[in-house]
Amino acid sequence: MNERVASGMDIVEIMEYLPHRYPMLLVDRVTALQPGKSIRGLKNVTMNEPFFPGHFPAFPVMPAVFVIEALAQLASILAWRTVGSKPGGGANIFFAGIDNARFRRMVRPGDQLVLEAVLQRQVRGIGKYGVRATVDGEIVAEADLMAAMRTPADAGKER
C-alpha cells in the first residue's frame, strides 16, 4: 500500500461510506487507501463492545464472525472508493461469499485490529477481496471475501 490517505479517514468520513452504526460499525479509522488496489484500517477493541458480556464472560473473546464483518466493512469502503462514488439511491454493498477463512489467534479487549483488504477483481458490481486482520503483527484472521453492489430491489435476485 503505497498511497496514504492525506489525513486518513476518520469515523465521520467512514460513516459516509458505510450504512452501519453502533453497535455494528466495526471500522474506526482508515490509515491507507489506494483505490482499485488496497485499503488498511483500524478497529480498536475495548471491553465496552456489546458482545463481550455474553461471549465467554470470564474470558472475553471477540467473536470471529465480527472480525470477518470488520474486514467486509473495510472492503466495502475500498469498493466505493474504487468506483468513485458513495452509497446513495438505495445502493449498498452486500456480503456475497467467503472462502478460505482461517482464524489463527483470539482477539481480546485492549487489542487493536489492523485490517487490510486487497482488491483481487471487480466485475459488474461484484468484487473479490483478499482480507487479513492482525494484532501486534500476528495474523488473527484471513479470508477471500466477495461482495456485490446492489440496490434493495436487486439484493434478492440470483447472481
FILO-805350 format. One record per residue: residue in three letters; x, y, z of N, C-alpha, C, O in turn. Coordinates in steps of 0.05 Angstrom, whole numbers, plus 5000, padded with zeros to 4 digits. Layout:
% residues N
AlaXYZXYZXYZXYZ
...
END
This chain:
% residues 159
Met501749775000500050005000501850255000502950325020
Asn502050364977503850594974502550864982503751024995
Glu500050904973498751164977497451175004495950995012
Arg498051375019496751425044494451625039494751805023
Val492251595053490151785052491252035066492452015087
Ala490952275053492252515062492152545093494252565105
Ser489752555104489552575133488152335145487152355168
Gly488052125130486551885139483551935136482652155130
Met482051725140479151755141478351705169478851495181
Asp477151915181476251885209473451755209472351695187
Ile472351725232469751585235467551735221465651605210
Val467651995220465552145206465552085176463452045164
Glu467852085164468052025135467451735130466051665110
Ile468251555148467651265145464551235144463551075128
Met463151375161460251345162458851455136456551385131
Glu460351605120459251685094459251455074457751455055
Tyr460951255079461251025061459950775071459450585055
Leu459350755096458150515108455450585120455150785133
Pro453450415116450850465128450750375157448850435171
His452750235167452750125194453050345215454350545210
Arg451850295238452150465261452450295285452050045284
Tyr453050415308453350265333450950085337448650175334
Pro451349835345453849705352455149555329457049405333
Met454249595304455349435282457449575265458549455247
Leu458049825270460249965256462849875268463449935291
Leu464549735252466849605263469549705252471549565255
Val469449925238471950055228472150325241470350495238
Asp474350375255474750625270476250835253475751075256
Arg478050745236479750935221480850785196481450555198
Val481150935174482550835151485250985151485351225153
Thr487450825149490150945151491550945124493351105120
Ala490750785105491950785078489850685058488150515064
Leu489950805034487950735014489150784986490251004981
Gln488950594969489650614942487250514925487150274921
Pro485450684916483050594902483850404879485750444864
Gly482250194877482749994857484749784865485349594850
Lys486049824888488149644896487849544925487349314930
Ser488049724945488149634972487349854992487250084986
Ile486849755017486049935039487049815065487249575068
Arg487649985084488449905111486950075131486550315127
Gly485949945152484550095173484949965200486349775203
Leu483550095220483850005248481149965261479150095254
Lys481049765279478849725297480049695325481549505330
Asn479349885342480349875370478249715386475949785387
Val479149495398477349315412477449385442479549365454
Thr475149455453475049525481473149335496471549205484
Met473349335522471549175538468649275536466849125544
Asn468249515525465549625522464049515498461749585494
Glu465349335482463949215459461449065470461648925490
Pro459249085456456748965465456748665466454948545479
Phe458548525453458548235452460148115476459747875482
Phe461848265489463548145510461948035534462747835545
Pro459848175543458448065567457347785562456947635581
Gly456747715537455547455532457347255518456647025514
His459747345509461547165494463947105512465947245511
Phe463646895527465646805546466147015568468347125569
Pro464147085584464447295604466947275621468047485628
Ala467747035629470147015646472747035630474847065642
Phe472547015603474847035586473947165560473647025540
Pro473547425560472347565537474047535511476447595511
Val472647445490473947405464472047515443469647475443
Met473147675424471547785402470747555384472447405375
Pro468147525378467347315360468647335333468847555322
Ala469547115322470947115296469247235274470347365256
Val466647195276464947295255464947605255464547725234
Phe465447735278465648025279468348115267468448335255
Val470447965269472948025256472448025225473348205211
Ile471147815215470547805187468748035178469048155157
Glu466748105195464948335189466548595187466048755169
Ala468548635205470148875203471748885177471949095164
Leu472748655169474248635143472448685120473248825100
Ala469948585121468048635099467348925098467049035076
Gln466949055120466349345120468649505108468249685092
Leu471149425114473449565103473549525073474049715058
Ala473049285063472949225035470749385021471049464998
Ser468549435035466349595023467249885018466550004998
Ile468849995037469850265032471650265008471550444991
Leu473350065005475050044982473450024956474050154936
Ala471249874957469549844933468350114925468450184901
Trp467250264944466150524938468250714927467750854908
Arg470550714940472650904931473650824904474550994888
Thr473650564898474550464871472750564849473650634828
Val470050554854468250644833467850954834466551064817
Gly468951084854468851374855466251484864465551704855
Ser464751344880462251454890461751364919463251214930
Lys459551464929458651394956455951254954454651284934
Pro455151114975452550994974450351204970450551424980
Gly448351134955446251314950444151194932444750984919
Gly441851304931439751194915438950914923437950754906
Gly439450844948438750574957440950364952440650144961
Ala443050444938445150244933446850194957447550374972
Asn447549944961449249854983451049634973450649534951
Ile452949554989454649324983453849105003453849145027
Phe453248874991452348645007454448425006455648374985
Phe454848295029456648065031455547845013453247775015
Ala457247734995456347524977457647254980456747054969
Gly459947244994461246984998463847015013464947225016
Ile464646785023467246765037468546495031467146295031
Asp471046505026472646265020475246285036476146495043
Asn476346055042479046035054479346185080481446285086
Ala477246195096477346335122479046175142478645935145
Arg480846305155482446185175482746375199483046615195
Phe482546265223482746425247485046325263485146085270
Arg487046495269489546395279490146495308491946385321
Arg488646695318489246805344486646935355485147035339
Met486246915380483947045393484347355394486647445396
Val482147495393482247785396480947855423478647765428
Arg482348005439481448055467481148355471482248515455
Pro479748435492479648725498482448845501484148725513
Gly482749085490485349215490486949175465488949315460
Asp486148985448487548945422486749155402484549265403
Gln488649215384488049385361488249215337490449115330
Leu486049175323486049025298486949205275485949415271
Val489049115261489849245237488549085214489048845211
Leu486749215199485149085179486249155151486949385146
Glu486448965134487449015107485748865086484848645091
Ala485248995064483748875042485148945016486049175012
Val485448744998486648784972484548694951483448474952
Leu484048874932482148804911483448614892485548674880
Gln482248374889483248174870482048204843483348174823
Arg479348264842478048324817475348444823474048394844
Gln474348604804471648714806470448714778471448834759
Val468148574776466748554750463748584755462648454772
Arg462548764740459648804741458548834769456548704777
Gly459948994785458949044812459548834833458648854856
Ile461048624825461748424844464748424847466248404828
Gly465648454872468548464878469448234894467948124911
Lys471948154890473147944906475648074919477248204906
Tyr475848024946477948154962479447954979478247774990
Gly482047984979483647834998483848005023484648235022
Val483047895046483048055071484747925093485047675093
Arg485648095111487247995133487048185156486948425153
Ala486948065180486948225205489348135222489947895224
Thr490748335233493048265251492748425277491448635278
Val494048315297494348455323497348425330498448205331
Asp498648655335501448655342503148495322505048365329
Gly502448515296503948385275503348095271504347965253
Glu501647975288500847695286498147675271496347825276
Ile498047485252495547455237493447335255493847135269
Val491147475256488847385271486947225253485947015261
Ala486347335229484547215211485247295183486347505178
Glu484647115163484947185135482847025120481946815128
Ala482047135097479947015080479847145053481147355048
Asp478347025035477547155010474647215012473047035017
Leu473847465008471047545010470047634983471547744967
Met467447594979466147704955463847884965462547834985
Ala463548114951461448304957460248404932461548424911
Ala457648454933456148544910454848814915453648864936
Met455249004896454049264898451249244886450949174862
Arg449149294902446449244894444549454906445249584926
Thr442249494893440149654905438349454920438549214915
Pro436649544939434949354953433249184934432748944940
Ala432349294911430749134892432448914880431348704873
Asp435048954876436748754864437748544885438548324877
Ala437748614910439048454931438148164932439747994938
Gly435648114927434647834930434847674904434047444904
Lys435747794882435847654857438247474855440247514869
Glu437847264840440047074835442447214823442147404807
Arg444847124829447247234818448147064795450247124783
END
